[in-house]
């Protein structure tokens, strides 16, 4: 049976910081940080480290600071969508009733 190779120091540091909610990213000549769950287009957190020991210290300090709250969504949520659907269904029922009715005969003579 072939065993997995032992994790590299970078992989161990990345796993340790991930427990704190910080993602460690290796770039040529530097280590940078993001919050776990952010996409690749999200900006890096402030701070940059040149070696792994410095990256661990900085990552732990970043983990101590509170994660910024995301902005509330723009526009209404929840009920507005279902209310609009209910209004449209109601209007369709009324239109169907009107189509079923016999046309009026005018008795204006």
Secondary structure as a PSIPRED ss2 file (coil, helix, strand):
# PSIPRED VFORMAT (PSIPRED V4.0)

   1 X C   1.000  0.000  0.000
   2 X C   1.000  0.000  0.000
   3 X C   1.000  0.000  0.000
   4 X C   1.000  0.000  0.000
   5 X C   1.000  0.000  0.000
   6 X C   1.000  0.000  0.000
   7 X C   1.000  0.000  0.000
   8 X C   1.000  0.000  0.000
   9 X H   0.000  1.000  0.000
  10 X H   0.000  1.000  0.000
  11 X H   0.000  1.000  0.000
  12 X H   0.000  1.000  0.000
  13 X H   0.000  1.000  0.000
  14 X H   0.000  1.000  0.000
  15 X H   0.000  1.000  0.000
  16 X H   0.000  1.000  0.000
  17 X H   0.000  1.000  0.000
  18 X H   0.000  1.000  0.000
  19 X H   0.000  1.000  0.000
  20 X C   1.000  0.000  0.000
  21 X C   1.000  0.000  0.000
  22 X E   0.000  0.000  1.000
  23 X E   0.000  0.000  1.000
  24 X E   0.000  0.000  1.000
  25 X E   0.000  0.000  1.000
  26 X E   0.000  0.000  1.000
  27 X E   0.000  0.000  1.000
  28 X C   1.000  0.000  0.000
  29 X C   1.000  0.000  0.000
  30 X E   0.000  0.000  1.000
  31 X E   0.000  0.000  1.000
  32 X E   0.000  0.000  1.000
  33 X E   0.000  0.000  1.000
  34 X E   0.000  0.000  1.000
  35 X E   0.000  0.000  1.000
  36 X C   1.000  0.000  0.000
  37 X C   1.000  0.000  0.000
  38 X C   1.000  0.000  0.000
  39 X C   1.000  0.000  0.000
  40 X C   1.000  0.000  0.000
  41 X C   1.000  0.000  0.000
  42 X C   1.000  0.000  0.000
  43 X C   1.000  0.000  0.000
  44 X C   1.000  0.000  0.000
  45 X C   1.000  0.000  0.000
  46 X C   1.000  0.000  0.000
  47 X C   1.000  0.000  0.000
  48 X C   1.000  0.000  0.000
  49 X E   0.000  0.000  1.000
  50 X C   1.000  0.000  0.000
  51 X C   1.000  0.000  0.000
  52 X H   0.000  1.000  0.000
  53 X H   0.000  1.000  0.000
  54 X H   0.000  1.000  0.000
  55 X H   0.000  1.000  0.000
  56 X H   0.000  1.000  0.000
  57 X H   0.000  1.000  0.000
  58 X H   0.000  1.000  0.000
  59 X H   0.000  1.000  0.000
  60 X H   0.000  1.000  0.000
  61 X H   0.000  1.000  0.000
  62 X H   0.000  1.000  0.000
  63 X H   0.000  1.000  0.000
  64 X H   0.000  1.000  0.000
  65 X C   1.000  0.000  0.000
  66 X C   1.000  0.000  0.000
  67 X C   1.000  0.000  0.000
  68 X C   1.000  0.000  0.000
  69 X C   1.000  0.000  0.000
  70 X C   1.000  0.000  0.000
  71 X C   1.000  0.000  0.000
  72 X C   1.000  0.000  0.000
  73 X C   1.000  0.000  0.000
  74 X C   1.000  0.000  0.000
  75 X C   1.000  0.000  0.000
  76 X C   1.000  0.000  0.000
  77 X C   1.000  0.000  0.000
  78 X C   1.000  0.000  0.000
  79 X H   0.000  1.000  0.000
  80 X H   0.000  1.000  0.000
  81 X H   0.000  1.000  0.000
  82 X H   0.000  1.000  0.000
  83 X H   0.000  1.000  0.000
  84 X H   0.000  1.000  0.000
  85 X H   0.000  1.000  0.000
  86 X H   0.000  1.000  0.000
  87 X H   0.000  1.000  0.000
  88 X H   0.000  1.000  0.000
  89 X H   0.000  1.000  0.000
  90 X H   0.000  1.000  0.000
  91 X H   0.000  1.000  0.000
  92 X H   0.000  1.000  0.000
  93 X H   0.000  1.000  0.000
  94 X H   0.000  1.000  0.000
  95 X H   0.000  1.000  0.000
  96 X H   0.000  1.000  0.000
  97 X H   0.000  1.000  0.000
  98 X H   0.000  1.000  0.000
  99 X H   0.000  1.000  0.000
 100 X H   0.000  1.000  0.000
 101 X C   1.000  0.000  0.000
 102 X C   1.000  0.000  0.000
 103 X C   1.000  0.000  0.000
 104 X C   1.000  0.000  0.000
 105 X C   1.000  0.000  0.000
 106 X C   1.000  0.000  0.000
 107 X C   1.000  0.000  0.000
 108 X C   1.000  0.000  0.000
 109 X C   1.000  0.000  0.000
